[in-house]
């Protein structure tokens, strides 16, 4: 096995071990020693890839962000041309995908929140960009942001285990949030700025 392949395998083993430790024992038990033991590698080998615990957590979050960024782009490529609001639909579809695999996402975000909340800036910056793109494309930006917030609420309540909503009901709600025809009747067009009044000329 060449060095790049070995390095990638080591990284994956370390990240999988970190997810296992956080899920099983809690973020407070995540240490480089614990990761090395769980992954079956030397601490020196681990530190060659991740010199600190924060580096492990950052890699976990970056992996999640990259994964869902790829899903977003794939959705745009496949369906964007047929949609009035492709950015919004792609984000709702991506959030639905996240709700279907909550464990790894919850573990990564929980670990970052406990150990270093500043790490969440990785996803926060991208989220800000997504929100602006959704506002720009929408005929009714407030309604678009409402649909986005509803999708986020469904996903986060699932990820953190605070929702008892049946899977089928959650799926129906995501389908409804993605139904552009349903929301079109509620949309209010953007208000055009009123031009300044020109005072009448005096004779």
GISUL-V365549 format. One record per residue. RES is the residue in three letters. PHI is phi in whole degrees, 0 to 359 (* if undefined). OMEGA is omega in radians with two decimals (none if undefined). Layout:
res:RES phi:PHI omega:OMEGA
res:RES phi:PHI omega:OMEGA
This chain:
res:UNK phi:* omega:-3.12
res:UNK phi:284 omega:-3.06
res:UNK phi:299 omega:3.11
res:UNK phi:301 omega:3.13
res:UNK phi:294 omega:3.12
res:UNK phi:296 omega:3.14
res:UNK phi:296 omega:-3.14
res:UNK phi:294 omega:3.13
res:UNK phi:294 omega:3.10
res:UNK phi:296 omega:3.13
res:UNK phi:300 omega:-3.12
res:UNK phi:296 omega:3.13
res:UNK phi:297 omega:3.14
res:UNK phi:293 omega:-3.14
res:UNK phi:292 omega:3.09
res:UNK phi:298 omega:3.12
res:UNK phi:295 omega:3.13
res:UNK phi:297 omega:3.10
res:UNK phi:299 omega:-3.14
res:UNK phi:297 omega:-3.11
res:UNK phi:295 omega:-3.12
res:UNK phi:297 omega:-3.12
res:UNK phi:293 omega:-3.05
res:UNK phi:275 omega:-2.98
res:UNK phi:247 omega:-3.10
res:UNK phi:98 omega:-3.09
res:UNK phi:300 omega:-3.11
res:UNK phi:295 omega:-3.12
res:UNK phi:267 omega:-3.12
res:UNK phi:280 omega:3.05
res:UNK phi:226 omega:3.10
res:UNK phi:297 omega:3.10
res:UNK phi:298 omega:-3.12
res:UNK phi:295 omega:3.13
res:UNK phi:296 omega:-3.14
res:UNK phi:299 omega:3.13
res:UNK phi:296 omega:-3.09
res:UNK phi:297 omega:-3.10
res:UNK phi:275 omega:-3.13
res:UNK phi:70 omega:3.14
res:UNK phi:227 omega:3.10
res:UNK phi:283 omega:3.11
res:UNK phi:295 omega:3.12
res:UNK phi:297 omega:3.11
res:UNK phi:295 omega:3.10
res:UNK phi:295 omega:-3.07
res:UNK phi:291 omega:3.05
res:UNK phi:295 omega:3.11
res:UNK phi:268 omega:-3.07
res:UNK phi:227 omega:-3.08
res:UNK phi:292 omega:-3.13
res:UNK phi:222 omega:3.07
res:UNK phi:295 omega:3.11
res:UNK phi:299 omega:3.11
res:UNK phi:294 omega:3.08
res:UNK phi:294 omega:-3.12
res:UNK phi:297 omega:3.10
res:UNK phi:298 omega:3.13
res:UNK phi:295 omega:3.10
res:UNK phi:299 omega:-3.13
res:UNK phi:293 omega:3.14
res:UNK phi:297 omega:3.10
res:UNK phi:297 omega:3.14
res:UNK phi:295 omega:-3.14
res:UNK phi:299 omega:-3.14
res:UNK phi:295 omega:-3.14
res:UNK phi:299 omega:-3.10
res:UNK phi:283 omega:3.01
res:UNK phi:296 omega:3.11
res:UNK phi:295 omega:3.09
res:UNK phi:297 omega:3.13
res:UNK phi:300 omega:-3.12
res:UNK phi:295 omega:3.13
res:UNK phi:296 omega:3.12
res:UNK phi:295 omega:3.12
res:UNK phi:299 omega:-3.11
res:UNK phi:296 omega:-3.07
res:UNK phi:279 omega:-2.98
res:UNK phi:235 omega:-3.02
res:UNK phi:304 omega:-3.08
res:UNK phi:294 omega:-3.09
res:UNK phi:261 omega:-3.01
res:UNK phi:246 omega:3.06
res:UNK phi:284 omega:-3.13
res:UNK phi:231 omega:-3.06
res:UNK phi:297 omega:-3.13
res:UNK phi:295 omega:3.12
res:UNK phi:294 omega:-3.12
res:UNK phi:299 omega:3.14
res:UNK phi:296 omega:3.14
res:UNK phi:289 omega:3.10
res:UNK phi:297 omega:3.13
res:UNK phi:296 omega:3.11
res:UNK phi:292 omega:3.08
res:UNK phi:296 omega:3.08
res:UNK phi:297 omega:3.10
res:UNK phi:297 omega:3.12
res:UNK phi:295 omega:-3.14
res:UNK phi:292 omega:-3.11
res:UNK phi:274 omega:3.10
res:UNK phi:224 omega:-2.96
res:UNK phi:289 omega:-2.95
res:UNK phi:299 omega:-3.08
res:UNK phi:294 omega:-3.14
res:UNK phi:291 omega:-3.14
res:UNK phi:300 omega:-3.12
res:UNK phi:297 omega:-3.12
res:UNK phi:297 omega:-3.10
res:UNK phi:288 omega:3.12
res:UNK phi:296 omega:3.11
res:UNK phi:300 omega:3.14
res:UNK phi:293 omega:3.14
res:UNK phi:300 omega:-3.08
res:UNK phi:287 omega:-3.00
res:UNK phi:274 omega:-3.06
res:UNK phi:201 omega:-3.09
res:UNK phi:305 omega:-3.13
res:UNK phi:297 omega:3.14
res:UNK phi:296 omega:-3.11
res:UNK phi:292 omega:3.06
res:UNK phi:298 omega:3.11
res:UNK phi:301 omega:-3.13
res:UNK phi:272 omega:-3.09
res:UNK phi:294 omega:-3.14
res:UNK phi:296 omega:3.13
res:UNK phi:293 omega:-3.14
res:UNK phi:295 omega:3.10
res:UNK phi:297 omega:3.12
res:UNK phi:295 omega:3.12
res:UNK phi:298 omega:-3.11
res:UNK phi:299 omega:-3.13
res:UNK phi:294 omega:3.12
res:UNK phi:297 omega:3.12
res:UNK phi:292 omega:3.13
res:UNK phi:296 omega:-3.08
res:UNK phi:296 omega:-3.06
res:UNK phi:279 omega:-2.99
res:UNK phi:277 omega:2.98
res:UNK phi:290 omega:3.10
res:UNK phi:234 omega:-3.07
res:UNK phi:302 omega:-3.11
res:UNK phi:292 omega:3.11
res:UNK phi:293 omega:3.11
res:UNK phi:298 omega:-3.14
res:UNK phi:291 omega:3.07
res:UNK phi:294 omega:3.10
res:UNK phi:298 omega:3.13
res:UNK phi:297 omega:-3.13
res:UNK phi:296 omega:3.11
res:UNK phi:296 omega:3.11
res:UNK phi:295 omega:3.10
res:UNK phi:297 omega:3.14
res:UNK phi:297 omega:3.10
res:UNK phi:300 omega:-3.09
res:UNK phi:290 omega:-3.09
res:UNK phi:295 omega:3.13
res:UNK phi:294 omega:3.08
res:UNK phi:283 omega:-3.11
res:UNK phi:301 omega:-3.07
res:UNK phi:264 omega:2.99
res:UNK phi:67 omega:-3.11
res:UNK phi:253 omega:3.12
res:UNK phi:240 omega:3.08
res:UNK phi:258 omega:-3.10
res:UNK phi:296 omega:3.09
res:UNK phi:300 omega:-3.09
res:UNK phi:302 omega:-3.11
res:UNK phi:295 omega:3.13
res:UNK phi:293 omega:3.11
res:UNK phi:297 omega:3.12
res:UNK phi:298 omega:3.12
res:UNK phi:296 omega:-3.14
res:UNK phi:292 omega:3.08
res:UNK phi:296 omega:3.09
res:UNK phi:301 omega:3.14
res:UNK phi:294 omega:3.12
res:UNK phi:296 omega:3.13
res:UNK phi:273 omega:-3.07
res:UNK phi:279 omega:-3.09
res:UNK phi:296 omega:3.14
res:UNK phi:297 omega:3.14
res:UNK phi:297 omega:-3.04
res:UNK phi:275 omega:-3.09
res:UNK phi:300 omega:-3.12
res:UNK phi:291 omega:-3.11
res:UNK phi:266 omega:-3.05
res:UNK phi:291 omega:3.04
res:UNK phi:250 omega:-3.09
res:UNK phi:297 omega:3.10
res:UNK phi:301 omega:3.10
res:UNK phi:281 omega:3.07
res:UNK phi:280 omega:3.13
res:UNK phi:299 omega:3.14
res:UNK phi:285 omega:-3.12
res:UNK phi:294 omega:-3.14
res:UNK phi:297 omega:-3.14
res:UNK phi:282 omega:3.11
res:UNK phi:267 omega:-3.13
res:UNK phi:297 omega:3.14
res:UNK phi:297 omega:3.13
res:UNK phi:288 omega:3.09
res:UNK phi:280 omega:3.10
res:UNK phi:267 omega:none
